[in-house]
Amino acid sequence: MIQVKDLNVDSLQCTITFVYEDQQTDSKILEKMKAKKVFEGKSGQIFYRTTNDLNYEIFVGLGKYEEVERNDFVNAIAKAMKQAEKLNVDNLGIYFIKVKELCTGATTKDIVEGVKLSGYKFSKYNKGKESYNPYVTILGAPKEKAGKMVEKIAEASNVIDGVILARDLVNEPANILYPETLAERAALVGKESGFEVEILDKNEIEKLGMKAFLEVAKGSIHEPKLIVMRYMGNPKNNEKIGLVGKGLTFDTGGYSLKPSTSMDTMKSDMGGAAAVIGTMQALAKNKVQKNVIAVVAACENAISGGSYKPGDIIGSMAGKNIEVLNTDAEGRLTLVDAITYIIEKENVEKIVDVATLTGAVLVALGTEITGVISNNDDFYDELLVAGKRSGEKFWRLPNDKCFKKLYKGDFAELKNTGGRNAGTSWTDNGNDCTPKGGTGAPVKTLYELVVKHVCKHSK
């Protein structure tokens, strides 16, 4: 539990104080520690001591005031909470502090995030590792802002609960979480949070003509489920935002088998589905006045005598035929039908598709930046602004028309992978201007760069 309250700190087992490196404090103890370089408030520094009444004081450095960003603050909170957990503290206070780029409400939400996420553990199957959930009081907050802060605590708690739900779903093993049980979990979340959930079985999916989705699913003993979630927070408005989440509860790669060294983490290939289910929970619990439809095509990509194979030509709900070159490029096959469904059956115009695609994006951007491909500049800009508010980073990848020719099939309209190239210096495809082989890129651009460059010391 997190509350805002002015109370006697003697009733707390621990207090947490955040300190800037370049700002003086009213604490003689802190200034002495700074002078002796015991604790200077540098970013990442942490120091704790026992008070006269055998309680604890934890001091956490934030670095220089002008350089602190919201993620620095959230991480500092998490670091302090980890220390409190080591000290077996279950009743603590956090002194409110002004962070340069954040208003009071945003700072409050960040405290909630740092407190709740730092204590997260997936302990369902390991009873010795329970999550850390102490009683937390925010101290020294502006009195005139207290009411608003209470509202922000409630809102942020529901959002972070959505994050925790997504984490739990991703962490579940595939023998526990498969298409049917994922659908059941979504239905339960909808019932408890206040949004509608419709689950379509294999026969209903077949009637819709979702052939690409079904091809990926047919190698598994677990039948596919199409999970449709509807939250109508503003029924008077016709606009609906669509969320589509990739729902591969396990991905072996099919006959294009994945290496065994990375196979165990393929239970996480439904991370997109987990994200949209968690988002729907947060929206419904906070009674957000927007209309949102979310769709998950849940299945496994398994191997059996009935699995789809490289070289197969399969259909799709959109009526396009697709040549399968790689059975491990399966997510896009399920998603193409899910996106077609949400457009045609739910009349959604703006869609965010969340998926664990592809290994190349991970290599390019790492684990902290999400790659984005968008065909709408304004909607992408909205996403960027939302990411800055939430502290999550995104990077736009190109969506140029030159990519379309890579997906033209030899024996069908489309193929499910564009193949691998050595970069722009080489082409396997060629065209009228550039035959197969070296392209000469980027000589023209380098020439123009040098010619047009303005030298600083030129007269």
N, C-alpha and C positions, 0 to 999 in steps of 0.2 A: 504494500500500500504506500502511496505517495501523497502527502498533504502539504499545504502551505499554512504555517502557523508560527507565531512568536511564542516561544516557551522557554522555560529555564533549562539551559543546556546541561545542567547537572543531572537532569532526568534522562539524558542520552548516554549511551555507552561510548559514543564516538562522534566527533565533528570533523567535517571535511572542509578545508579552506583552499581556494584557488588563488595563486599568487602570480602576478606579472613580474617579469625580470626587471623591467625599467620603470616600475612605479613603486613609490613608498607606501608603506602600510601604517596603520595605527598601532600595530603590535610591536612592542619592544623586543619580544622574543624573536619574531621574524626578522627584524632589522639586525639583531645581533647575529643570527644565523647567516644572513646575507653578508654581513661584514666579515665574518670568519670563514666565508665560503663553504659553510656546512650545507646550506640550502640557499640557492640564489634565485629560484623561480624560473630557471631555464626550462625550455620545453622538454617534457618527458621526465623531469626530476620529480622524485617523490620522497617524502620524509615523514616519519611519524614518531610521536613521543607519548609517554604515559603522563597524565596529569596527576596532581596531588591526590585526587580521589580515585585513582587507579582506572580512570577512563582514558580514552585515546584521542589524540589530535592528529589528523592526517593533513599534510600540506602537499599540494600538487602544483608544479610549475607549468605555466602556460606559455612562457617565452615573452617576446616583446608585444606590447599591446597592439600596435599597428599591423602586426604580422599574423595575428591569430585568426584562423578561419573556423567555421562552425565544426568541421570534422576534427580539428585540433581540440576543440572544447569537448566534444562528445567522447573522444578517445581519452582525454584527461579524466573525465567522469568515470569512464570504464576502468581506468587504471586505479583510481581511488577505491572503487567498489571492489576490485580484485584484492586490494590490500585489506579492506575491511573484512572481506570473506576469510582471509587468512587469519585475521585476529578474532574470528568467531563472533563478530558483532551482529546483532539482529535488530538494533534500534539506534539509528544514527541521524544526524542532521547535516545538511549540505548548505553552506552559506551561499546565498545568491550573489552573483557577480555580473557586472556589465561586460558584455562581449561586443567589440566594436561594430561588427556588421549585423548584429542581431538585436531585434526589439525584445521587449520583456516576454511577450508571448512565445517568440521563437526560442529564446533562451530556456524558457520553461519546458517546451517540447523537447529540446535537446537533453535536458536533465533527465526527463522521462526515458528517452531513448538510451542514454548511457547507463542509467540504472537498470532498466529491464533487460537490455540485450547483453550486458556484461555478465549477468547471472545465468544466462541461458546454457543449458546442457541437455542433450538428448539422452535422457537417463532411463527411458522406458524399459530397457533390457539390461540396465546396469544399476542396480539399486543403491550402489555405494556412491553414486555421483548425482545427487539431487541438485536441482537448480537452486540458486541463491536468491531468496526473496525477503530481504529485510524490511523493516518498517522505516520509511524515510520521511523526514520532515525538511522542507525547504525553509531556511532561516533567513531573516534580514531582508525579505522582499519588500518592495515599495508597497505601503499599505493601501494606497489608492488603486493598485493593480491586482490586489489579492483575489477579488472576485473573478476577474478575467483569467488569472493564472489557474484557478480551480477548473474553469472551463477547458483551458488548454491541456491541463493534465488529463482530463477525461478523454478529450479528442485524441491526444497523442498516445494514450494507453491503448485505445482501440486500434490505432494504426500499427503500433508495435506488436500488439496481439496478432494482427494479420501477418506481420513479418515472422513471428514465432510459429504461427500455423504453417506458413510456407516452408520454414526450416524443418519443422517436424515431418511434413509430408515428403520432402526431399530425402530426409534421413531414414525414413522407413525402408526396410529391406523389401525386395521385390516379391518374396514369398508371402509377405503380409499385405503389401500394397500392390495390387494388380488392377486391371480395368474395373472390375465389379466393385472392389472395395474402395477404390478411389471415388467412384460414383456414389457409393454409400456415404463416404465421408463428406463429399460435397453436399449431398442431400441433407445430412445432419447439420452442417454449418448453415445452410440456407434456412432450415427450420428454426435453429437457435438464434440466428441473426436477423431474420426477417426479409428474405428474398426467395423467389420462386425457383425451384430446380426441376427440370424435366430431364428424364434419362431415357434415351432411345436405345433399344436393343438391336441385335444384328439384323433381324428381319426388317425393322423400321429403317435401318441404315441402308439396307439393300433397296428398299422401295424408293429411297431418295436418290438412288443412283450414285452413291459415294464409293465408286469402284476403286479408286486409288487408295483410300483409307482401308477398305476391306482387303486389298491385296497385301498390304503390309501386315495386317492382323492375322491372316489366315494360317500362318505357321504355328501359332500358339494354341495351347489348350484353353486359354482364357479368351472368351469372346469379347469383341470390342464393345465399347459403350460411347455414345455421343452424349456428353453432358452439356445441357443448355441451362444457363443461369440468367434470371431476369430480375433486375432491381429497378423499379419505377419510382424514383424519388420525387419526380415532378411529372405526374401523369397528364397535366394540362399542356405540356410541351411535347411536340412530336419528335424532337431531336433525340437520337440515341447514340451513345458512344459504344463501340464494339471492342471487346477484348477477346483475343484468341490465344490460347495457351497450348503449346506442344505437350502432348500427354503420353509419351512413350514410357510406360512404367518400367520397362527394361528393354535395352537395346543390345542384342548380341552382334549386330551388324548384318545378321542374316548370313547367306552364303558368302557374302563379302565380309568374312568374319573379322571381328576386331581382335587385336592382340590381347593375350590373356593378362598382361600386366596392367591394363586399364579397364578390364571387364567389370571389376567389382563396383566401380563408381557409376556404371551405366544405369543403376537404379535412379540416378539423378536426372535422367533424360526427360523427366516430366517436370523439370524445374519451372518451365513456362506455365504449365497447368497449376502448379502450386502457387505461383505468383498471382495468377488471376483469381484463384479461389480466395487467397488471403486478402486481395484487394477488395473483392466483393464483400467479404466479411466486414472489413473496415468501413466501407461506404455505407453498408446497411446499419451497422451499429451506431455510426455517427449521424445517421439519417440525412445524408447529403442529398440536396435537392437537384439531383441529376438522374437521367435514365441511362442505365448501363446494361448491355447484354454481353454475357461471356460464354464462349463455346470452347469445349475441350474434346478433341477426338482421342479417346483413351484406348490404347492397345499395347501389345508387346510385339517387338520385332524378334521373333524366335526362329529356330531352325527345325524343320521336320520335312517329311516327304511331301507335304502340301505347301511348303513355303514358296513365295515368289522367287524368281531366279534372274540373274543377269541375262539380258537378252529378251526378257519378256516384254510384251507390249500390253499396256493396261489402259483402261478407260478412266474417266473422272466425272465428277458431278457437273463440271462445266462443259462436258462434251468433247474435250480434247483427249487425244490418245498420247500416251507417254511411253517412250522406250526406256526401259530400266537398264542402265549400264552398271550401276553399283547399288546393291541392296542396302548398303550402309548409308546411302543418301535417302533415307526413308522419311525423315521428319517432314520434308517439303511435300511429300506425297500425301501425308495425312493432313497437313495444313492447307493444301490447295483445296481440298474438299471442305474443310472446316470454314475457310474464308468464303468459299462459294455459298455455303449454307447460310452464314450470317448475313451475307449481302442479299441473297434471294429470298430467304424465308423470314428474316428478322428485320429487313429493310434498314440496315445500318449503313451509314455513309462514311463515317470516320472510324477507322479500325487501328488498334495497336495489337500487333502480333508478337507474342513473347515466346522465344524458343531458344533451346540450347543448340544453336547453329552458328558456326561450324568450328572445327578445330583450327582453321586458318584465322578466324577472328581472335581466338584465344592467343595464338602465336603473335598476332599483330598488336593486340591491345592489352594483353595480360588479364589478370583476374579482378581488377578494380574499375575497369572502364568497359561499358557496354557498347558494342557496335550497333549502329542504327542505319537502316536503309529506308528512305522515305521518298514518296512522290508528291509531297505537299509541304512546301517551305514553311507556311504559317503554322501548320500543326506541329511540325518538327520544332519550330521556335518555342511553341507552348511547352513541349516536352523538355527542352533545354532549361527553360525558366523553372519548371517544376523540379527538375533535377538539382538546380542550384538551391532551391528551397529545402530539398530533402537531403542534400549532401551526396547524392549519387551522380556519378559521372557518365557522360555519353559522348560518343564520337561518331559523326556522320560519315558513312562510307558512300562511295559513288554509286549512282544508279543510272549510268549512261546508256544510251540506246545501243552502244557497241556490244554490250553484254548479251543482248537478245539473240544475236546470231549464234552465240556459243551454245544456246539451248535448243537449237533446231535439230530435230532428230533425223537420222538417215532413213529410218523405216516408219516413223510416226511424226506427228506434228512437233512433238517436244521430246527431249531426253532429260533424265533426272540429274545429270551432272555435266558441267561444261569442260571437265578434264583439267589437267594440270599444264601450266606453261612455265617457261623460264623467265617470265617478266616481259617487259616491253622491248627488250633487245632481240627477241626471237619470236617468230610466229610459225605455228604448225599449219595454220589455215590459209594464210595468204589472201590476197585480193588482186584486182587489176593493177594496182600501183605497187604492191609489195608482195613478191612471191614468197613461198615457204623458205624460211631461213632467217638471216640477220635483217633487222629492220632499219638500223642506223639511228635509232632513237637514243638520246635526245639531242643530236648534233644541232638541229635547227633552233631549238630553244636555247641551248647554251650560247650559240652565236648571237641570237637576239638579246640575250641577257647581257653579254659583254658589250655589244654595240650600244645598247640603251643605258647602260649603267653610268651613273653620274659619280665620278671620282671626287672624294672629299677635298683633295688638294689640287684639283684642276683649276686653272686660272680662267 
